[in-house]
Each structure stands twice: as structure tokens, then as C-alpha cells.
Amino acid sequence: MAGNTALDLVNTLDNRFHEGGPDELLESYDDLLRFVQQAGLLTAAQVRRLRRQTGAEAERRRALDQVKELREAVAGVAYALLDAEELPIHGIATLQEYFHRANAARRLTDDGKRLVWSWPEGEKLSAPLWLLTREGEKLLLSEQVNRLRFCASDTCRWLFLDTSKNQTRRWCDMKICGNRMKARRYQARLAGE
């Protein structure tokens, strides 16, 4: 995994740079709910409550579309940072809008042990959007952004945080992309002999 939920979100558009086109991993609101539950942003009980809400298909579609818009804004900024390009103005404006809306919606509450930020709309269908927005904000406005990398595989380029001791990680996953690249180099060496 990427080591960060916002980067995992960006990576839900798989094969982003593949000549055959990308693969969308968030095709439905249920896919989105599975993602935020796996990321630990919502509990299984919260996800069940969101799934049980009826008569709100348009709201589900809107929340999913907004999450994808957020994802692409994070991706645009992250890839521009990594490629040492000018940051996309539209992406920054989109992030500013989402960050502002998420922060305006949250409330300081008592969870019985301490003060925490929460969204009073926590049971609303837009909850995944606000939680993912917060994850994007925490990443892009932190020092962690200096550890941002992309996979060295030309067709993959998944984003991840390089938490290795000497900051030399090259692959999103050594077992997948790393092994593929090693196998290609080995085959090329054999063909050259």
C-alpha cells in the first residue's frame, strides 16, 4: 500500500498511465464504502448504516463523483510536485474548495475521553468525502509530502510515501512491480548474451 490514505485514493485509478487506459476501482458508492472501511476511516457499523439509507441514489452518485474530483486534484498536485512542474491552478482551487468545505462542516466534540473533530453529518452519504478530504489535507500540507514518490514502473506510477531508512524505495510493491522489472532486466540480459 501507499502508506497514506490520500495516496491510496489516488491509486484507485489503476494503470493511470497505461496505453490501454486506466482502470477505475471506484465504480460505485459501495466500492467507495469498502475503500473507506478498509482504510479505517469508517467502522463496519457506520458503513452498514450508510448502506441502509434508501432513496438517495442521486446523493450517492454525487458523493462518488466528488470523491473522484478530489482524487484527481490530489493526483494532479502530487504528480506535478514529483515531476517538478508548475502546480495545476485548477487542482489547487479544487483542493482549496474541498478543504474549506470539510473544515467548515466539522465540529469540536467530546468523545468521552478527549476533544475530537467530528462531522455532525457522520451518518450522511457525504461522510466518505469529508473524511478523504481531511486525509488529503493532512498529507499535502505536511512534511510527509517530501517523502512522496511514484513507482518506477512506467505503466504503474502508483504514488506512495517512501518511509525507507535511506529514502531509496523505487516500487509501489516489490512483489509486483519490482519483480516485473527485475524479470524484464533478466530477460534483456539473456537476450543480449
Secondary structure as UniProt FT lines:
FT   HELIX           5..10
FT   TURN            11..12
FT   STRAND          13..14
FT   TURN            15..17
FT   TURN            19..20
FT   STRAND          23..24
FT   HELIX           29..38
FT   TURN            39..40
FT   HELIX           44..52
FT   HELIX           57..82
FT   TURN            83..84
FT   HELIX           89..105
FT   STRAND          107..110
FT   STRAND          115..118
FT   TURN            120..123
FT   TURN            125..126
FT   HELIX           127..140
FT   HELIX           143..147
FT   STRAND          148..150
FT   TURN            154..156
FT   STRAND          159..161
FT   TURN            165..166
FT   HELIX           174..178
FT   HELIX           179..192
//
